[in-house]
């Protein structure tokens, strides 16, 4: 987790995104890069179906909002005492281990989420806010673009800033390829954690290894993990995972994203959809 990408746009979860990033960077001595995120014109041109009018967002106002968001990013990092890394400065391999957290800001990026999906391939993880349905919430398209297009994990910041990150980790295990990939990406966190629990829920598994199998495999990686397999109950698996995570004192949930298709989850619900709607702790996700 030596490089963290932070797409910055104005929304209510921005303080939590910054603090989640700071906690991760402090843990691994990461280089943080903030980028200005602005939707492309086609992404925010609504059409009035009654009057046939198209409403265009003011470009100047949009640019000013991006500058304000960038100013907040730089101000937070400065206030946190994180030193600046020159935008064109190179990372020297023999100095990276002892470099400590540092940040840089990039504003001259193309509009639209397509750039984010491509650029995020260069980073250990992308930190985004948990998507919401209100105008002031992080956009779902930002999360999904980074998740599906980057090939890298997403560190999902909760609506309010966390107090810690990665001390007590719960793995929401369902036996799937997606969750196995999330666990692999999470190894830097797992190796530094104080407590790790692998949890599975009957009715939420796909054909694959059990929670005990994963815990034993993690032991071979030097990670001391306990495991539990819960029977089916009245609660859906997603609700059970979050309830157990709170009881465990979890400050990082590891979860594969969309084992079921997005369309199916939109219609019938699913663990990923529930976590995206209700998680109040940081979540590391991969697809």
C-alpha positions as CSV (number, residue, x, y, z in Angstrom):
1,X,0.0,0.0,0.0
2,X,2.8,2.4,-0.9
3,X,0.7,4.5,-3.3
4,X,-2.8,5.8,-2.7
5,X,-4.9,7.6,-5.2
6,X,-7.6,10.0,-3.9
7,X,-10.1,11.3,-6.5
8,X,-11.3,14.6,-4.9
9,X,-14.8,16.1,-5.5
10,X,-17.0,18.1,-3.3
11,X,-19.2,15.9,-1.1
12,X,-20.1,15.4,2.5
13,X,-17.8,12.4,3.1
14,X,-14.7,14.3,2.0
15,X,-13.3,14.7,5.6
16,X,-13.7,10.9,6.1
17,X,-12.0,10.2,2.8
18,X,-9.0,12.4,3.8
19,X,-8.7,10.9,7.3
20,X,-9.0,7.3,6.0
21,X,-6.3,8.1,3.5
22,X,-4.1,9.6,6.3
23,X,-4.5,6.6,8.5
24,X,-3.5,4.2,5.6
25,X,-0.6,6.4,4.6
26,X,0.7,6.6,8.1
27,X,0.5,2.8,8.4
28,X,2.5,2.1,5.3
29,X,4.5,5.3,4.6
30,X,2.5,5.9,1.4
31,X,2.7,8.5,-1.3
32,X,-0.8,10.1,-1.6
33,X,-1.8,11.6,-4.9
34,X,-5.0,13.7,-5.0
35,X,-6.6,14.3,-8.4
36,X,-9.4,16.7,-9.3
37,X,-12.5,14.7,-10.3
38,X,-15.0,16.4,-12.5
39,X,-17.8,14.6,-14.4
40,X,-17.6,14.8,-18.2
41,X,-20.3,16.9,-19.8
42,X,-22.3,13.9,-21.0
43,X,-22.4,12.6,-17.3
44,X,-24.3,15.6,-16.0
45,X,-26.5,16.9,-18.7
46,X,-30.1,16.1,-17.6
47,X,-32.9,16.5,-20.0
48,X,-36.3,17.9,-19.1
49,X,-38.6,15.2,-20.6
50,X,-41.6,17.5,-20.5
51,X,-40.2,20.7,-22.0
52,X,-37.5,19.1,-24.1
53,X,-34.9,21.4,-22.6
54,X,-31.3,20.5,-21.7
55,X,-29.8,22.0,-18.6
56,X,-26.1,22.6,-18.8
57,X,-24.0,22.9,-15.7
58,X,-21.9,26.1,-15.6
59,X,-18.3,25.3,-16.6
60,X,-16.9,28.2,-14.6
61,X,-18.8,27.1,-11.5
62,X,-17.7,23.5,-12.1
63,X,-14.0,24.6,-12.3
64,X,-14.3,26.7,-9.2
65,X,-15.8,23.7,-7.3
66,X,-12.9,21.5,-8.4
67,X,-10.4,24.1,-7.2
68,X,-12.1,24.4,-3.9
69,X,-12.0,20.6,-3.5
70,X,-8.3,20.6,-4.3
71,X,-7.7,23.4,-1.8
72,X,-9.4,21.3,0.9
73,X,-7.2,18.3,0.1
74,X,-4.0,20.3,0.3
75,X,-5.1,22.1,3.4
76,X,-5.9,18.8,5.2
77,X,-2.6,17.3,4.3
78,X,-0.7,20.4,5.4
79,X,-2.6,20.5,8.7
80,X,-1.9,16.8,9.3
81,X,1.8,17.5,8.9
82,X,2.2,15.4,5.8
83,X,5.1,16.8,3.7
84,X,4.6,17.5,0.0
85,X,6.2,15.4,-2.7
86,X,7.1,17.3,-5.9
87,X,4.6,16.6,-8.6
88,X,7.4,15.7,-11.0
89,X,9.5,14.1,-8.3
90,X,10.6,10.5,-8.8
91,X,10.3,7.8,-6.2
92,X,13.8,6.4,-5.6
93,X,13.5,2.7,-4.7
94,X,16.1,2.6,-2.0
95,X,14.5,5.5,-0.2
96,X,10.9,4.4,-0.4
97,X,11.0,2.2,2.7
98,X,11.9,5.1,5.0
99,X,10.2,7.9,3.1
100,X,7.1,8.1,5.3
101,X,3.7,9.5,4.2
102,X,3.8,12.3,1.7
103,X,1.4,13.8,-0.8
104,X,1.1,15.6,-4.1
105,X,-1.7,17.2,-6.0
106,X,-2.7,16.8,-9.6
107,X,-5.4,19.1,-11.0
108,X,-4.7,19.0,-14.8
109,X,-6.6,15.8,-15.4
110,X,-9.3,15.1,-18.1
111,X,-12.9,15.3,-17.0
112,X,-15.0,12.2,-16.6
113,X,-14.6,9.0,-14.7
114,X,-12.9,7.1,-17.6
115,X,-9.6,8.8,-16.7
116,X,-9.9,7.6,-13.1
117,X,-10.4,4.0,-14.1
118,X,-7.3,4.0,-16.2
119,X,-5.0,6.1,-13.9
120,X,-5.9,4.1,-10.8
121,X,-4.1,1.1,-12.3
122,X,-0.9,2.7,-11.3
123,X,-1.7,2.8,-7.5
124,X,-1.9,0.3,-4.7
125,X,-5.4,1.4,-3.9
126,X,-7.9,4.1,-4.6
127,X,-9.7,5.8,-1.6
128,X,-13.3,6.9,-2.2
129,X,-16.3,7.8,-0.1
130,X,-19.1,5.3,0.5
131,X,-21.6,6.1,-2.3
132,X,-25.0,7.6,-1.4
133,X,-28.2,8.7,-3.0
134,X,-28.3,12.4,-2.0
135,X,-26.8,15.2,-4.0
136,X,-24.0,15.8,-1.5
137,X,-23.0,12.1,-1.3
138,X,-20.1,10.5,-3.2
139,X,-21.2,9.3,-6.6
140,X,-21.7,5.6,-7.3
141,X,-20.2,6.0,-10.8
142,X,-16.8,7.0,-9.2
143,X,-16.8,3.9,-7.0
144,X,-17.8,1.5,-9.8
145,X,-15.4,3.0,-12.3
146,X,-12.4,2.6,-10.0
147,X,-13.6,-0.9,-8.9
148,X,-14.2,-2.4,-12.3
149,X,-11.7,-0.6,-14.5
150,X,-8.6,-0.2,-12.4
151,X,-7.9,-3.9,-11.5
152,X,-6.9,-2.6,-8.1
153,X,-8.7,-2.5,-4.7
154,X,-10.9,0.2,-3.4
155,X,-10.6,1.5,0.1
156,X,-14.0,2.7,1.0
157,X,-14.2,5.5,3.6
158,X,-17.3,5.6,5.8
159,X,-19.6,8.7,6.1
160,X,-17.8,9.8,9.3
161,X,-14.0,9.8,9.8
162,X,-12.7,6.6,11.4
163,X,-10.6,6.6,14.6
164,X,-8.4,3.8,13.5
165,X,-7.7,1.6,10.5
166,X,-6.6,-2.0,10.2
167,X,-6.1,-2.9,13.9
168,X,-9.1,-5.3,14.0
169,X,-9.9,-6.8,10.6
170,X,-13.0,-8.9,9.7
171,X,-12.9,-10.8,6.4
172,X,-16.5,-11.3,5.1
173,X,-15.7,-14.6,3.5
174,X,-18.0,-16.3,0.9
175,X,-15.6,-18.6,-0.9
176,X,-15.6,-16.5,-4.0
177,X,-12.9,-15.4,-6.5
178,X,-13.8,-11.8,-5.8
179,X,-13.2,-12.1,-2.0
180,X,-10.1,-14.2,-2.5
181,X,-8.7,-11.3,-4.6
182,X,-9.7,-8.8,-1.9
183,X,-7.9,-10.8,0.7
184,X,-4.8,-10.9,-1.5
185,X,-4.8,-7.1,-1.9
186,X,-5.4,-6.7,1.8
187,X,-2.2,-8.7,2.8
188,X,-0.3,-5.6,3.9
189,X,-3.1,-4.7,6.3
190,X,-3.5,-8.3,7.5
191,X,0.2,-8.6,8.3
192,X,0.0,-5.5,10.5
193,X,-3.3,-6.2,12.2
194,X,-3.7,-7.0,15.9
195,X,-6.8,-9.2,15.4
196,X,-8.2,-10.9,12.3
197,X,-11.4,-12.8,12.0
198,X,-12.5,-14.8,9.0
199,X,-16.3,-15.0,9.1
200,X,-18.7,-16.9,6.8
201,X,-22.5,-17.1,6.9
202,X,-24.6,-20.0,5.8
203,X,-26.7,-18.9,2.8
204,X,-24.0,-16.4,1.7
205,X,-21.4,-18.9,0.4
206,X,-20.6,-19.9,-3.1
207,X,-18.7,-23.2,-3.9
208,X,-15.2,-22.7,-2.6
209,X,-13.0,-23.0,0.5
210,X,-14.4,-22.6,4.0
211,X,-13.6,-19.9,6.5
212,X,-11.4,-22.4,8.3
213,X,-9.6,-23.2,5.1
214,X,-8.8,-19.5,4.6
215,X,-7.7,-19.0,8.2
216,X,-5.3,-21.9,7.8
217,X,-4.0,-20.5,4.5
218,X,-3.4,-17.1,6.2
219,X,-1.4,-18.8,8.9
220,X,1.1,-20.0,6.2
221,X,1.4,-16.3,5.3
222,X,2.2,-15.4,8.8
223,X,-1.2,-14.0,9.7
224,X,-2.8,-15.3,12.9
225,X,-6.5,-15.4,12.1
226,X,-9.5,-16.9,13.9
227,X,-12.5,-18.2,12.1
228,X,-16.2,-18.6,12.5
229,X,-19.0,-20.1,10.4
230,X,-22.4,-18.9,11.3
231,X,-25.6,-20.8,10.6
232,X,-28.4,-19.2,8.6
233,X,-30.6,-16.9,10.7
234,X,-33.3,-14.3,10.4
235,X,-30.9,-11.7,9.2
236,X,-29.5,-11.5,5.6
237,X,-25.8,-12.3,5.2
238,X,-24.9,-8.6,4.6
239,X,-26.6,-7.5,7.8
240,X,-25.0,-10.3,9.7
241,X,-21.5,-9.4,8.5
242,X,-22.0,-5.7,9.6
243,X,-23.5,-6.7,13.0
244,X,-20.6,-9.1,13.7
245,X,-18.1,-6.6,12.5
246,X,-19.4,-4.1,15.0
247,X,-19.3,-6.7,17.8
248,X,-15.7,-7.6,16.9
249,X,-14.6,-3.9,17.1
250,X,-13.7,-4.1,13.4
251,X,-12.0,-1.0,11.9
252,X,-11.5,-2.6,8.5
253,X,-13.8,-4.9,6.6
254,X,-12.4,-7.0,3.8
255,X,-15.1,-7.8,1.2
256,X,-15.2,-9.0,-2.4
257,X,-17.5,-6.9,-4.5
258,X,-20.4,-8.1,-6.6
259,X,-20.1,-11.9,-6.5
260,X,-23.6,-11.6,-7.9
261,X,-24.2,-9.4,-10.9
262,X,-24.9,-5.7,-10.2
263,X,-28.3,-6.0,-11.9
264,X,-29.3,-8.9,-9.7
265,X,-28.2,-7.0,-6.6
266,X,-30.2,-3.9,-7.7
267,X,-33.3,-6.0,-8.0
268,X,-33.0,-8.5,-5.2
269,X,-30.3,-7.0,-3.0
270,X,-27.1,-8.6,-1.9
271,X,-24.2,-8.4,0.5
272,X,-22.3,-5.8,-1.6
273,X,-25.3,-3.6,-1.9
274,X,-26.0,-3.8,1.8
275,X,-22.4,-3.0,2.8
276,X,-22.4,0.0,0.3
277,X,-25.6,1.3,1.9
278,X,-24.8,0.7,5.6
279,X,-21.1,0.1,6.5
280,X,-19.9,2.6,9.1
281,X,-16.3,1.3,9.1
282,X,-13.7,1.4,6.3
283,X,-14.1,-1.4,3.7
284,X,-11.4,-2.8,1.4
285,X,-13.1,-4.1,-1.7
286,X,-12.0,-5.8,-5.0
287,X,-13.8,-7.4,-7.9
